[in-house]
Amino acid sequence: MNAITEHNALTEPGAAGFLHRFEGLRARLPGRDLPWLQSLREAGAASFREQGFPTRRVEAWKYTDLGPLKEAGFGEALTPVDSAIPLPRAAAPRRVVFIDGRFSPELSDPDAPVRSLARHLDEVEGLLGSVARHEGVPLAALNTALFEDGALIDLAPGEDGGVVELLSVVRADRPVALHPRHLVRLAPGAKLVLIERAWGHGESRYLHSPVLEFQVAADAHVTHARLQQEGPAGIHLSTVFATVAEKGTYDSFLLHAGARLARAEAYVTLAGAFSAAHLNGAQLVGDGQHADCTTFLDHAAPDCPSRQTVKTVLAGRSRGVFQGKIHVHQIAQRTDGYQMNQALLLSEQAEIDSKPQLEIYADDVKCSHGATVGALDETQLFYLRSRGIPEAEARSMLIEAFLLDAVETVENEVARAALSEAVSGWWQRMAA
Amino acid sequence: MPAVTETIDTVAAVTSGTYKYGFETEIEMEFAPKGLNEDIVRFISAKKNEPDWLLAWRLKAFAMWKTMEEPHWPAVSYPQIDYQDAYYYAAPVKKQGPRSLDEVDPELLRTYEKLGIPLKEQAILAGVEGAGESPAEGRMPIAVDAVFDSVSVATSYKERLGKEGIIFCSISEAVQEHPELVRQYLGSVVPQGDNFFAALNSAVFTDGSFVYIPKGVRCPMELSTYFRINAKSTGQFERTLIIADEGATVSYLEGCTAPMRDENQLHAAVVELVALDDASIKYSTVQNWYPGDENGVGGIYNFVTKRGACRGKRSKISWTQVETGSSITWKYPSCILQGDDSVGEFYSVAITNNRQQADTGTKMIHIGRNTRSTIVSKGISAGKGQNTYRGLVKILPKASGARNFTQCDSLLIGDQCGAHTVPYIENRCISAKVEHEATTSRIAEDQLFYCRQRGLSEEDAVGLIVNGFCREVLKELPMEFAVEAQKLLQISLEGSVG
């Protein structure tokens, strides 16, 4: 096992370290015998080499500094899987589990419509990388070069995939870097509720950088609930790409509750008329944490509605970032876009940076955005206090209400329950 | 102000392919050699007989500029500017101190006549002493400083203002007469190295207005600067500095025009405002530089840095702008709210028609306690225009009780134009409250129908609706300009409907 220990060692920090790892691993990464995949990985590596990790001079990274990532070295998670680690309680009746980025058949429900990407790469030529792009998204380029495994969900026309939990467990007992790649394709009329959960177990620093590609065909509907519950020293950098055809829906909810540094990017294209997108979320940012929710919504077809409500609560010395861009192409007449971003500051040392953005090239549109930032409303607090509720409890009620209000937008009950539980759990830990 | 009255006709003329101010005055001019280097900076400084400290200040700015890169983040596109292919100094040849109208270059007088500044004021503008300090029939007197290419040609009502202790003159004059004030405040709000265009301006600025309102004085009349780019291949780099001492109040208005040419000319101005305790500055702009023709040929690049510092407690700075001209507008009049309880305001209407591009907005930096800011921005895009609102609200940790309200609305007329909104909100203070709302839509069919049903033509109906859309901003303009600006808006959109 010399080779494994060799690559399990820390690499040099920064982009060069990751590129060297790619050089060292390219012959052993899954799909090495597929020429199309080899050239895709090479293209990813070349693109990442050219772009490097984004710096704060890049407009989209103005508020999030990847310094902690650039300064540290990370090893490869190649050691054998020890399936004895404790798992969180399942959020859905059917669950598939990835440990350190690799599919774990023994921990996964065989009835779930999820397979290991690494074992079915021969099926995904033309699909893998068709929704993602590398330009301007160096982390996606790096993921293409280095991905080891991931979920493959491919639903047939009219198929109902039901509710599935996709749990990614990271054993944070050593500094590893993971780049899972998940592919989700819904054929016309298919349905799926995916609860994607990132769970860190351990105190070590690590990098978990998944890329998800969603291809949503006509009349297909996907609900994508995301629970980011990484370990306290973890770095979570995820990127979602989705394209939605006519009358299809991509309905997502992002919950940031863990990690030392977390950024979730979503690039969603409404490509067919009457397609819809919801990009909701809540960010729970405690002392020492940095959370970032960045979305790019492309209205590339007429008659599409989109909705976005993102709420952030900040406690201790923390920083929250929201960046939401809606781009309405000239063809996208009768677009109805709405974006709301609210932040609640609970501490003197917290900082919130918010940048909602509209870029509109069509004239028959109705687009609006709103943003509010502030502390708890004194009049609401007074109302509760005057009815005999102690201050601490009143505050707690208002904060929980603020957050759960965002979670209410999730229609699926199982997904909503999982999110609500995570929100309440976070707040109870904070309040304690 | 006549120049504003005329602006209406001007814009009417633009839409039908002729820009009223598109004439060029044939006047004896003095140029510095083309290009930009240290010698030019020295030349300008020497020409203006400047003290050594100012030359050193300019040279430092020039050294900084050389190391800086032109910013490309605004949502505007234009061909690479060749900074060596322009004149950095152009001035009408001035005979020593004209004592009567006859001594003033008749071409210069004719220019002001064409610009609609009445004869009596022309006499004053041309610096003729005793030409009458009483206001023309029943109008509010307005003191005007006229800047022609690189230099200020005249300032009116100086004497009357002088009685109140108010200094209103060109900045070159201020350098000679009040060096201590200039030295204390110049660059204190916009330092030389602030940005690429501010550095360029600091190195080569040629003239501009200087205003000082002493303690407790409420300026008895509107102050105004009238900017005119005339000569070919020149850039205009004016520098305005307004200081309101404790308890002082002033309202200032600027207007601008340029000849119609198929080349692009650069206007890179810097405006600095300083408000001390309890002082209040209201700065209004009606910007009507030549916007280029309907194919986007020619026009002014208006790349301007405007910033006000509310240094004193309870001070207030209010920016109001109506931006109808320029082929490209790129400016963010800002407020640094340093003093406790200080107030910043930004009211803006920006219209882009044909191929005009505007990237404009504001920055409100809250530093002091209980500082308040209001931003109201109305963008109107028509034709192939691109209109961007870009604004920053930043609340620092010590700005407890800070409050901001921002509203930016965009109106789209036609399916070839674009409207963009890019607000940045950065809050580091728990007790601060920030609210932002933005909408983008086209003119509602039902509103249009309602007006049409009552017999209004489509253009009149659009005009009415647009004016309603901009009302919150227009009402901030000094009264007589507000009336003119309303008409201006309507005309600027002519040809964009139907």
Interface residues (C-beta under 8 A of the other chain):
Chain A: E59 Q330 Q333 A343 L345 L346 S347 E348 Q349 A350 E351 I352 D353 S354 K355 P356 Q357 L358 E359 I360 Y361 A362 D363 D364 V365 K366 C367 S368 H369 G370 A371 T372 V373 G374 A375
Chain B: W73 A75 P397 S410 L412 I413 G414 D415 Q416 C417 G418 A419 H420 T421 V422 P423 Y424 I425 E426 N427 R428 C429 I430 S431 A432 K433 V434 E435 H436 E437 A438 T439 T440 S441 R442
